[in-house]
Structure formats: C-alpha cells, structure tokens
Amino acid sequence: MQRLILLLTLLSALVGAEAATRLAGGFNHSLAIKADGALWVWGYNASGQLGNGATVNRTLPVQIATSVTAVAASDSQSFALRSDGVLLAWGNNQFGQLGDATVSNRSTPVQIGTGYAAVAAGKQHTLALKKDGSLEGWGWNSYGQVGNGGLTNWTFPIPVGAGFTAISAGEQHSAALKADGSLWTWGRNSQGQLGDGSTIDQYAPARVASGYTAIAAGYTHTLGLKADGSVWAWGANSVGQVGNGTTTDQSRPVQVGSGYTAIAAGAYHSLALKADGSLWTWGLNGSGQLGDGSTVNRTTPVQVGSAYAGMSAGLSHTLAYKTDGSVYAWGYNASGGVGDGTLTTRTSPVAVASAFNLGAVAVAVSSDSDRVFNWAEATYPSLFSPRGVATATAGIYSYRYYKDSKAYLATENGHVYYLGPVSNNALLPLGDLATFLVLAKAAGF
C-alpha cells in the first residue's frame, strides 16, 4: 500500500466532524467553542445546563471553561471534551445521564473520566468514544439505547463495544460508525429510526449499512453522510425531517441529496452543509428553526445561507458559524437560546451577541509537524502539489485521523498525509496536536 494516500473524501468527513463539535444546541440552550478553546454558553438554565453555577437563563454568551475541543448538548444537559481527553458534564441528571454515578443535577462541570475522543448526548442518555475506539454509554436505557444488551439505567459509563470512530445519540436510539464505514444502530425503533427495515428495538449495536463517513441522530430520525457526498435519511417523517419529499416514515435509508460535507439533526429538523458553504435545512419549522424566513415545514432541503463552515441543531433552534468565525442562530428563543440578547423567536439567521466570533481554528505548525510534511513531500514529490500557505483569516486547519491502524493528517489545502501505522483507531479532538505528534513520532517520523 502506498505510504501516502490523498483521500479528499476523508477530508470531507473530518471537516464534518469539526463542524459538528464547535457548536451544540439543547432544548433551548447553546454552547460554542472559540479558537482559543474557551467555552461560551447561553440560553435556558433551569437545570444548570449552562454550567455557570446558577439556574438563571442568559440571553447572551458567558464563558465557563477553557481548553475545550468538543461539545455536546441535549434537552437539559451539556458535555465538553478537554484537550487532555477529560470529559466534563453538567445539567440535568434525572436518569444518570451525566455519568457521575449520581442522579443529582450539576450546575458546574464535573469530571466523568479521561482518555475520551468524542461525546454524543441523547435526550437522557449519553455515548462517549475513547481514543482507542472503545465505546461507552450511560443514562436512560428503557429501550436499550445505552447499547449494553440490557434495559437497566446506568449512572456511570459502561462498555458498549470497540472499533468505533463516530457516534450520535437521539431521543431513545443511538448510532455509530466503524473505521470501515459500517453503520451500527441500537435502541428504540418504533418509527424505523434504526434503519434496519424493521420497527423492532435493538438492545446492542447491530450493523445495518456501510459506506458512511458521518451520522446524526434526531429524536426519531437519523441522517448519514457517505464518502461520495450523498446524504441519506430514515426514520420518522411526519414533518418531512427525512427530506425525501414525503411525510411517510422510512425504515431504510433513502437518498436526500448530494454534494454535502457535513450533517446535523435537531429533534424534528435536519441540516446539511455543502462544499461551497451553502447551508440546507428541512423538516419541522414551527419555530422558524429552518431559517428560511417562514414557519412552513419543508419536506425537501431548502437553502438558508452561504459561506457557512459548521452548524448544530437544538430541539427547536439552530446554530451555525461562517468561514470568518461569526456565529448565527435562529428558531425558538423564549429562553434566550438564540443568544442575540432578546427572547424573540427568529425565522431567519441573526448574529449571536455583539461581534461574537469563534475565530479561526488555527493550529500552529511546529517544527515537528513541519518535519513530517517536509519528509512526506521529499519522499513522494509526484503525489504532491505545492503545500501552499493558508490564508491569515482561515488559519491553518489540521485534522488528526486514525483509520485501520494508520495515522493521517488532513490539512486545509485539501491534502491528506499518511504518517504510518499506529496502535489505535481513534479520532482525536481538533487541536490535540501534541498527542498527534507523539503518535507520529512513535510511527517512526
């Protein structure tokens, strides 16, 4: 096998992963990570889901943490992954969904464990992926959504499986991908949200499809992104959230469109981002969560803007950021989840706060990482076009990825550099350059 592989589809998947983890929306609260790792929150706070030590709603962002690389949120709970692999949780804990071995709500972040690479928040259950590809789950489990084969609620992380690379959690179902692109689902299946052609619940992960690079679970529907840029959807479709032009539930994946690089799912609405930065939405729109200036449900994707780089969907509101780092939100806003300083529901995108900006995801290229680039280009010059220099606005994007026990580095200019074999298959959080360099050195570079 060639020691260098240029996989643009892999880059698309990585961009999609980053797009989904810089922002997170819950019932009506929101989380956002700035380029410096600072975590900002706003919106509904009755259960302490903002993590600022209070239970008072906020209509404007407030900072609560640093060194954060990924966030997740659901109805009334929040999660953050730090650059050192520590997982933090706070908010509602009725079913043990925070994972701290209690059922007590937390108004400030509590540490759940270490060694994590990703986290996904369901309505009242949680999934977390470790750097070695092992999957854990906890919280509400009445339909097997935790995935350990039983129906007992868990207040702390328990093993679910191994070899996974991506996760997503819905209201009462779960989905995950493995390194080979295979899709695995489990939990409630009353409306075909597992995508296996049935409506039978599954208490442990079951393989249902292949060829996927990203997944997103809504309350009772699921989206999948394939390597060719096509989006597929299945499950409940009463308000058009599947996006195939009907309101008929689908128990198997149906294609929605093509040319996409990232996906996200709200409770009953769906989002997809194209390579040209255009954002497309469909499904429930009663609170303006689609952002098309109306409250009319859409059964097929409609474009709501351009120049976007990432997005996230809450229960009935939507968050997105543009290539310049500016953040926009729209939809239900009775508790301040839009973050524009008002309680006015918005049917079109409005800027969050005053000049609130995530900034570019700039990862400084150290001499070590530069050495890796120089080695690769010198060794395989015919496979490279000039590396080029990233623009000052965009910064230098670096995505660390591990697949099939091999390490890759994808960069903003569209190259994916193969760095050699490693011992795990984990997707590292954006910004964890130090860990990546350690593994690259261990691989012999």
C-alpha positions as CSV (number, residue, x, y, z in Angstrom):
1,M,0.0,0.0,0.0
2,Q,1.3,3.5,-0.8
3,R,2.7,5.3,2.2
4,L,0.9,8.4,1.2
5,I,-2.8,8.5,0.4
6,L,-4.7,11.6,-0.8
7,L,-8.2,11.0,0.3
8,L,-10.4,14.0,-0.2
9,T,-13.4,12.1,1.0
10,L,-11.6,11.6,4.3
11,L,-11.0,15.3,4.5
12,S,-14.7,15.9,4.0
13,A,-15.6,13.6,6.8
14,L,-13.1,15.3,9.1
15,V,-14.5,18.7,8.2
16,G,-17.9,17.4,9.1
17,A,-16.7,16.2,12.4
18,E,-15.2,19.5,13.3
19,A,-18.3,21.3,12.1
20,A,-20.4,19.4,14.5
21,T,-18.3,19.8,17.6
22,R,-17.6,23.5,17.8
23,L,-21.3,24.3,18.4
24,A,-24.0,22.4,20.3
25,G,-27.7,23.1,20.9
26,G,-30.0,21.6,23.5
27,F,-33.7,22.2,24.4
28,N,-33.1,26.0,24.2
29,H,-29.5,26.4,25.4
30,S,-26.4,26.7,23.3
31,L,-22.6,26.1,23.5
32,A,-19.8,27.4,21.4
33,I,-16.0,26.9,21.4
34,K,-13.8,29.7,20.4
35,A,-10.5,29.1,18.6
36,D,-8.6,29.6,21.9
37,G,-10.5,26.7,23.4
38,A,-12.7,28.9,25.5
39,L,-16.3,27.6,26.0
40,W,-19.2,30.0,25.9
41,V,-22.8,29.2,26.8
42,W,-26.2,30.9,26.8
43,G,-30.0,30.2,26.9
44,Y,-32.2,28.1,29.2
45,N,-30.6,27.2,32.5
46,A,-33.3,25.7,34.8
47,S,-31.3,22.5,35.5
48,G,-27.8,24.2,35.5
49,Q,-27.1,23.2,31.9
50,L,-25.1,26.4,31.3
51,G,-22.6,25.3,33.8
52,N,-22.0,28.7,35.3
53,G,-23.1,27.8,38.9
54,A,-26.6,29.3,38.5
55,T,-30.0,28.4,37.2
56,V,-30.8,31.7,35.7
57,N,-31.4,31.9,31.9
58,R,-28.9,34.0,29.9
59,T,-29.7,35.7,26.6
60,L,-26.0,36.5,25.8
61,P,-22.9,34.3,25.9
62,V,-20.9,33.8,29.1
63,Q,-17.6,31.9,29.3
64,I,-17.4,28.9,31.7
65,A,-14.3,26.9,30.7
66,T,-11.0,26.8,28.8
67,S,-9.1,24.2,26.8
68,V,-12.2,22.7,25.3
69,T,-12.1,20.9,22.0
70,A,-15.6,19.5,21.5
71,V,-19.1,20.0,23.0
72,A,-22.4,18.1,23.0
73,A,-25.8,19.1,24.4
74,S,-29.3,17.6,24.7
75,D,-32.5,18.6,26.3
76,S,-31.2,19.9,29.7
77,Q,-27.6,18.6,29.9
78,S,-24.2,19.5,28.5
79,F,-20.9,17.9,27.9
80,A,-17.4,19.2,27.0
81,L,-14.2,17.4,26.0
82,R,-11.0,19.0,27.0
83,S,-7.7,18.9,25.0
84,D,-6.3,16.5,27.6
85,G,-9.1,13.9,27.0
86,V,-11.0,14.7,30.1
87,L,-14.8,14.5,29.7
88,L,-16.9,17.1,31.7
89,A,-20.7,17.0,32.2
90,W,-23.3,19.2,33.9
91,G,-27.0,20.0,33.9
92,N,-30.0,17.6,34.4
93,N,-29.1,14.2,35.7
94,Q,-32.5,12.6,36.4
95,F,-31.5,9.2,34.8
96,G,-27.8,9.4,35.5
97,Q,-27.1,10.8,32.0
98,L,-24.2,12.9,33.3
99,G,-22.3,9.8,34.2
100,D,-21.0,10.8,37.6
101,A,-22.6,7.8,39.5
102,T,-25.4,10.0,40.9
103,V,-28.8,11.3,39.9
104,S,-28.1,14.8,41.2
105,N,-28.2,17.8,38.8
106,R,-25.0,19.8,38.4
107,S,-24.7,23.5,37.8
108,T,-21.0,23.4,37.2
109,P,-18.9,20.9,35.2
110,V,-18.0,17.6,36.9
111,Q,-15.3,15.3,35.6
112,I,-16.5,11.9,34.3
113,G,-13.3,10.3,33.1
114,T,-10.2,10.6,30.9
115,G,-9.0,9.3,27.6
116,Y,-12.1,10.4,25.6
117,A,-12.1,11.4,21.9
118,A,-15.8,12.2,21.3
119,V,-19.1,12.5,23.2
120,A,-22.8,12.4,22.0
121,A,-25.8,13.5,24.0
122,G,-29.2,11.8,23.6
123,K,-32.3,13.1,25.2
124,Q,-31.5,11.4,28.5
125,H,-28.6,9.0,27.6
126,T,-25.0,9.6,26.7
127,L,-22.4,7.9,24.5
128,A,-18.7,8.6,24.6
129,L,-15.9,7.3,22.4
130,K,-12.4,6.7,23.8
131,K,-9.2,7.3,21.9
132,D,-8.7,3.5,21.4
133,G,-12.0,3.3,19.7
134,S,-13.9,1.7,22.6
135,L,-17.5,2.9,23.1
136,E,-19.2,3.6,26.4
137,G,-22.8,4.5,27.3
138,W,-24.9,5.5,30.3
139,G,-28.1,7.1,31.4
140,W,-31.7,6.2,30.5
141,N,-32.0,2.8,29.0
142,S,-35.6,1.7,28.8
143,Y,-35.3,0.9,25.0
144,G,-31.8,-0.4,25.0
145,Q,-30.3,2.9,23.8
146,V,-27.3,2.6,26.0
147,G,-26.4,-0.5,24.0
148,N,-25.1,-3.0,26.5
149,G,-27.7,-5.6,25.8
150,G,-30.0,-4.7,28.8
151,L,-32.7,-2.3,29.8
152,T,-31.2,-1.1,33.1
153,N,-30.4,2.6,33.6
154,W,-26.8,3.4,34.3
155,T,-25.4,6.3,36.2
156,F,-21.8,5.8,35.1
157,P,-20.0,4.7,31.9
158,I,-20.3,1.1,30.9
159,P,-18.7,-0.7,27.9
160,V,-20.7,-1.0,24.7
161,G,-18.3,-2.0,22.0
162,A,-15.0,-1.5,20.3
163,G,-13.6,-0.3,17.0
164,F,-15.9,2.8,16.6
165,T,-14.9,6.1,15.0
166,A,-18.0,8.3,15.3
167,I,-21.2,8.4,17.4
168,S,-24.5,10.1,17.7
169,A,-27.5,9.8,20.1
170,G,-31.2,10.5,19.5
171,E,-34.1,10.7,21.8
172,Q,-34.1,6.9,22.5
173,H,-31.8,5.5,19.9
174,S,-28.1,5.5,19.1
175,A,-25.9,5.3,16.1
176,A,-22.2,4.7,15.5
177,L,-19.7,4.2,12.7
178,K,-16.7,1.9,12.5
179,A,-13.4,2.6,10.6
180,D,-14.6,0.6,7.6
181,G,-17.6,2.9,7.2
182,S,-20.1,0.4,8.6
183,L,-23.1,1.9,10.3
184,W,-24.4,0.4,13.6
185,T,-27.6,1.4,15.4
186,W,-29.5,0.3,18.5
187,G,-32.3,1.4,20.9
188,R,-35.9,2.3,20.1
189,N,-37.1,1.6,16.5
190,S,-40.8,2.4,16.7
191,Q,-40.5,4.6,13.5
192,G,-37.7,2.9,11.7
193,Q,-35.0,5.2,13.1
194,L,-32.5,2.3,13.3
195,G,-32.6,1.9,9.5
196,D,-32.7,-1.9,9.5
197,G,-36.0,-2.2,7.7
198,S,-38.0,-3.1,10.8
199,T,-39.6,-1.4,13.8
200,I,-38.1,-3.8,16.3
201,D,-36.0,-2.4,19.1
202,Q,-32.3,-3.4,19.4
203,Y,-30.6,-3.6,22.8
204,A,-27.0,-3.7,21.4
205,P,-25.3,-2.3,18.3
206,A,-26.3,-4.1,15.1
207,R,-24.8,-3.4,11.7
208,V,-27.3,-2.0,9.2
209,A,-25.4,-0.4,6.4
210,S,-21.9,0.6,5.0
211,G,-20.1,3.4,3.2
212,Y,-20.8,6.2,5.7
213,T,-18.4,8.9,6.9
214,A,-20.7,10.8,9.3
215,I,-24.0,10.3,11.2
216,A,-26.5,12.5,13.0
217,A,-29.4,11.3,15.1
218,G,-32.6,13.4,15.6
219,Y,-35.3,12.5,18.1
220,T,-36.7,9.7,15.9
221,H,-34.9,10.1,12.6
222,T,-31.3,9.6,11.5
223,L,-29.1,11.1,8.9
224,G,-26.0,9.6,7.3
225,L,-23.3,11.1,5.0
226,K,-21.5,8.9,2.6
227,A,-18.0,9.4,1.2
228,D,-19.3,10.5,-2.2
229,G,-21.1,13.4,-0.5
230,S,-24.6,11.9,-0.7
231,V,-26.9,12.4,2.3
232,W,-29.2,9.5,3.3
233,A,-32.0,9.6,5.9
234,W,-34.5,7.3,7.6
235,G,-37.0,7.0,10.5
236,A,-39.9,9.3,11.5
237,N,-41.0,11.6,8.7
238,S,-44.3,13.2,9.8
239,V,-43.0,16.7,9.3
240,G,-40.6,16.0,6.5
241,Q,-37.5,15.6,8.6
242,V,-36.2,12.7,6.3
243,G,-36.2,15.1,3.4
244,N,-37.3,12.9,0.6
245,G,-40.4,14.9,-0.4
246,T,-42.9,12.9,1.6
247,T,-44.2,12.6,5.2
248,T,-44.1,8.8,5.2
249,D,-41.8,7.1,7.8
250,Q,-38.8,5.3,6.3
251,S,-37.4,2.2,7.9
252,R,-34.4,2.0,5.5
253,P,-32.1,4.8,4.3
254,V,-33.3,6.9,1.3
255,Q,-31.1,9.4,-0.5
256,V,-31.9,13.1,0.1
257,G,-29.2,14.8,-1.9
258,S,-25.6,15.0,-2.9
259,G,-22.6,17.3,-2.7
260,Y,-22.6,17.6,1.1
261,T,-19.8,17.7,3.5
262,A,-21.5,17.8,7.0
263,I,-24.8,16.9,8.6
264,A,-26.7,17.7,11.8
265,A,-30.1,16.7,13.2
266,G,-32.4,18.6,15.6
267,A,-35.4,17.0,17.3
268,Y,-37.5,17.1,14.2
269,H,-35.4,19.1,11.7
270,S,-32.3,18.4,9.6
271,L,-29.3,20.3,8.3
272,A,-26.7,19.7,5.7
273,L,-23.7,21.7,4.6
274,K,-22.3,21.7,1.0
275,A,-18.7,22.1,0.0
276,D,-19.5,25.6,-1.4
277,G,-20.5,26.7,2.1
278,S,-24.3,26.7,1.4
279,L,-26.5,25.5,4.3
280,W,-29.6,23.5,3.6
281,T,-32.4,22.7,6.0
282,W,-35.7,20.7,6.1
283,G,-38.3,19.2,8.4
284,L,-40.3,20.9,11.2
285,N,-40.3,24.7,11.1
286,G,-43.0,25.8,13.6
287,S,-40.5,28.0,15.5
288,G,-38.5,29.1,12.4
289,Q,-35.8,26.6,13.1
290,L,-35.1,26.1,9.4
291,G,-34.1,29.7,9.0
292,D,-35.9,30.3,5.7
293,G,-37.9,33.2,6.9
294,S,-41.1,31.2,7.4
295,T,-42.7,28.8,9.8
296,V,-43.7,26.3,7.0
297,N,-42.4,22.7,7.3
298,R,-40.2,21.6,4.4
299,T,-40.1,18.0,3.1
300,T,-37.1,18.7,0.9
301,P,-33.9,20.7,1.6
302,V,-34.1,24.5,1.2
303,Q,-31.0,26.8,1.1
304,V,-30.8,29.3,4.0
305,G,-27.5,30.9,3.5
306,S,-23.9,30.7,2.2
307,A,-20.3,30.9,3.5
308,Y,-21.0,28.6,6.4
309,A,-18.4,26.3,7.9
310,G,-20.3,24.4,10.6
311,M,-23.6,24.0,12.3
312,S,-25.6,22.3,15.1
313,A,-29.3,21.8,15.7
314,G,-31.1,22.0,19.0
315,L,-34.6,20.9,19.8
316,S,-36.2,23.9,18.0
317,H,-33.4,26.2,17.3
318,T,-30.3,26.1,15.1
319,L,-26.7,27.4,15.3
320,A,-24.2,27.9,12.6
321,Y,-20.9,29.7,12.1
322,K,-19.4,31.2,8.9
323,T,-15.9,30.9,7.5
324,D,-14.9,34.2,9.2
325,G,-15.9,32.7,12.6
326,S,-19.1,34.7,13.0
327,V,-21.9,32.8,14.7
328,Y,-25.6,32.9,13.7
329,A,-28.7,31.4,15.3
330,W,-32.4,31.2,14.6
331,G,-35.6,29.4,15.8
332,Y,-37.2,29.2,19.2
333,N,-35.9,31.8,21.6
334,A,-38.2,32.1,24.6
335,S,-35.3,31.3,26.9
336,G,-32.5,33.0,25.1
337,G,-31.1,30.1,23.2
338,V,-30.5,32.2,20.1
339,G,-28.1,34.4,22.0
340,D,-29.0,37.7,20.5
341,G,-29.9,39.4,23.8
342,T,-33.6,39.0,23.2
343,L,-36.4,36.5,23.8
344,T,-37.8,36.9,20.3
345,T,-38.1,33.8,18.1
346,R,-36.2,34.2,14.8
347,T,-37.2,32.7,11.5
348,S,-34.0,33.9,9.8
349,P,-30.4,33.8,10.9
350,V,-29.3,36.6,13.3
351,A,-25.9,37.3,14.7
352,V,-25.2,35.9,18.2
353,A,-24.5,38.7,20.6
354,S,-22.5,41.7,19.5
355,A,-19.5,40.7,17.4
356,F,-19.4,37.2,19.0
357,N,-16.8,35.3,16.9
358,L,-15.4,31.9,17.2
359,G,-12.2,32.9,15.4
360,A,-10.3,30.6,13.0
361,V,-9.4,27.1,14.1
362,A,-5.7,28.0,13.9
363,V,-3.3,25.2,14.8
364,A,0.3,26.4,14.9
365,V,2.6,24.3,12.8
366,S,5.5,23.3,15.0
367,S,8.9,22.3,13.7
368,D,8.0,18.7,14.4
369,S,4.8,18.7,12.2
370,D,6.7,20.7,9.6
371,R,9.3,17.9,9.6
372,V,6.6,15.4,8.9
373,F,5.3,17.5,5.9
374,N,8.8,18.0,4.6
375,W,9.6,14.3,4.9
376,A,6.4,13.3,3.0
377,E,6.9,15.8,0.2
378,A,10.5,15.0,-0.2
379,T,9.9,11.2,-0.3
380,Y,6.8,11.3,-2.6
381,P,7.1,14.5,-4.6
382,S,5.0,13.2,-7.5
383,L,2.0,12.8,-5.2
384,F,2.0,16.4,-4.0
385,S,1.1,19.7,-5.4
386,P,2.9,22.6,-3.6
387,R,1.7,22.8,0.0
388,G,0.9,26.5,-0.2
389,V,0.2,28.8,2.7
390,A,-3.2,29.1,4.4
391,T,-4.8,32.5,4.5
392,A,-4.5,34.6,7.6
393,T,-8.2,34.7,8.0
394,A,-8.7,30.9,7.9
395,G,-5.6,30.0,9.8
396,I,-4.0,26.5,9.3
397,Y,-6.6,23.7,9.8
398,S,-5.2,20.4,10.9
399,Y,-7.2,17.3,11.5
400,R,-5.8,14.2,13.1
401,Y,-7.4,11.0,12.0
402,Y,-6.7,7.3,12.7
403,K,-8.2,4.7,10.4
404,D,-7.4,1.0,10.0
405,S,-4.5,1.4,12.4
406,K,-2.9,4.1,10.3
407,A,-2.3,7.7,11.0
408,Y,-3.3,10.6,8.7
409,L,-3.0,14.3,8.8
410,A,-5.5,16.3,6.7
411,T,-4.9,20.0,6.0
412,E,-6.9,22.9,4.8
413,N,-5.4,22.9,1.3
414,G,-7.0,19.5,0.6
415,H,-4.1,17.2,1.2
416,V,-4.2,14.1,3.4
417,Y,-0.8,12.9,4.5
418,Y,-0.3,9.3,5.5
419,L,2.0,9.2,8.5
420,G,2.3,5.5,9.1
421,P,0.9,2.7,11.4
422,V,-0.4,3.4,14.9
423,S,-1.9,1.2,17.6
424,N,-5.4,2.7,17.8
425,N,-8.3,3.8,15.6
426,A,-9.4,7.0,17.4
427,L,-10.5,10.3,16.1
428,L,-8.6,12.9,18.2
429,P,-10.2,16.2,19.1
430,L,-9.4,19.2,17.0
431,G,-6.4,21.0,18.4
432,D,-4.8,18.0,20.1
433,L,-1.6,18.4,18.0
434,A,0.7,17.4,20.8
435,T,-0.9,13.9,21.1
436,F,-0.8,13.6,17.3
437,L,2.9,14.4,17.1
438,V,3.6,11.8,19.8
439,L,1.9,9.1,17.8
440,A,3.5,10.3,14.6
441,K,7.0,10.1,16.2
442,A,6.1,6.6,17.6
443,A,5.3,5.6,14.0
444,G,8.8,6.5,13.0
445,F,8.7,10.1,11.9
